[in-house]
Amino acid sequence: MRLRPILMTSFAFFLGSVPLWTASGTGSVARQIMGTTVIGGMLAASLIGVFFIPVVFYVVEKWSGAGKEHQQAVLQQRPTPAEGD
């Protein structure tokens, strides 16, 4: 799994929301609240998508035994080396 594109997109979105979070002037309170919500939501979604979902998938796969069946199928398909190789 490649994390770089996911994390780069999340980081760019996060940095794009920083001006909302640090707003000042007229209507700044509403912008700050919106920036906090957007940044917090993006951080939570990134953490869930990058860490939580793969871990849950791995645990469910191990508990179900699907990984063992897949390994056995791969091992059975592997060609045996000929004599003299």
C-alpha positions as CSV (number, residue, x, y, z in Angstrom):
1,M,0.0,0.0,0.0
2,R,1.3,3.4,-0.9
3,L,0.7,6.0,1.8
4,R,2.5,8.9,0.1
5,P,-0.4,10.1,-2.2
6,I,-2.9,9.7,0.6
7,L,-0.8,11.6,3.1
8,M,0.2,14.3,0.6
9,T,-3.5,15.0,-0.3
10,S,-4.5,15.1,3.3
11,F,-1.6,17.4,4.2
12,A,-2.4,19.8,1.2
13,F,-6.0,19.9,2.3
14,F,-4.9,20.6,5.9
15,L,-2.6,23.4,4.9
16,G,-5.3,24.9,2.7
17,S,-7.6,25.1,5.7
18,V,-5.1,26.8,7.9
19,P,-6.1,30.4,6.8
20,L,-9.7,29.5,7.9
21,W,-8.4,28.4,11.3
22,T,-6.2,31.6,11.8
23,A,-8.7,34.1,10.4
24,S,-9.0,37.5,11.9
25,G,-11.3,40.5,11.3
26,T,-15.0,40.6,10.6
27,G,-16.6,37.2,10.7
28,S,-13.4,35.6,12.0
29,V,-15.2,33.5,14.7
30,A,-17.3,31.7,12.2
31,R,-14.3,31.1,10.0
32,Q,-12.2,29.8,12.9
33,I,-15.0,27.4,13.9
34,M,-15.3,26.2,10.3
35,G,-11.5,25.8,10.0
36,T,-11.3,23.8,13.3
37,T,-14.1,21.5,12.2
38,V,-12.6,21.0,8.7
39,I,-9.1,20.4,10.0
40,G,-10.3,18.0,12.8
41,G,-12.4,16.1,10.4
42,M,-9.6,15.7,7.9
43,L,-7.2,14.5,10.5
44,A,-9.7,12.0,11.9
45,A,-10.5,10.7,8.4
46,S,-6.8,10.4,7.5
47,L,-6.0,8.5,10.7
48,I,-9.0,6.2,10.2
49,G,-8.2,5.6,6.5
50,V,-4.5,5.1,6.9
51,F,-4.2,3.2,10.1
52,F,-7.5,1.9,11.5
53,I,-9.0,0.3,8.3
54,P,-5.9,-1.7,7.3
55,V,-5.5,-3.0,10.9
56,V,-9.1,-4.1,11.1
57,F,-8.8,-5.7,7.7
58,Y,-5.7,-7.6,8.8
59,V,-7.3,-8.8,12.0
60,V,-10.5,-10.0,10.3
61,E,-8.4,-11.8,7.7
62,K,-6.4,-13.5,10.3
63,W,-9.4,-14.5,12.4
64,S,-11.3,-15.8,9.3
65,G,-8.4,-18.0,8.1
66,A,-8.6,-16.5,4.6
67,G,-4.9,-15.7,4.7
68,K,-3.9,-19.4,5.2
69,E,-6.1,-20.6,2.4
70,H,-4.5,-18.0,0.1
71,Q,-1.0,-19.0,1.1
72,Q,-1.8,-22.7,0.5
73,A,-3.2,-21.9,-3.0
74,V,-0.1,-19.9,-3.9
75,L,2.2,-22.7,-2.6
76,Q,0.4,-25.3,-4.6
77,Q,0.7,-23.2,-7.8
78,R,4.4,-22.7,-7.4
79,P,6.3,-24.8,-9.9
80,T,8.8,-27.3,-8.5
81,P,12.3,-26.9,-9.7
82,A,13.5,-29.5,-12.2
83,E,16.4,-31.7,-11.3
84,G,19.8,-30.1,-12.0
85,D,18.6,-26.5,-11.4
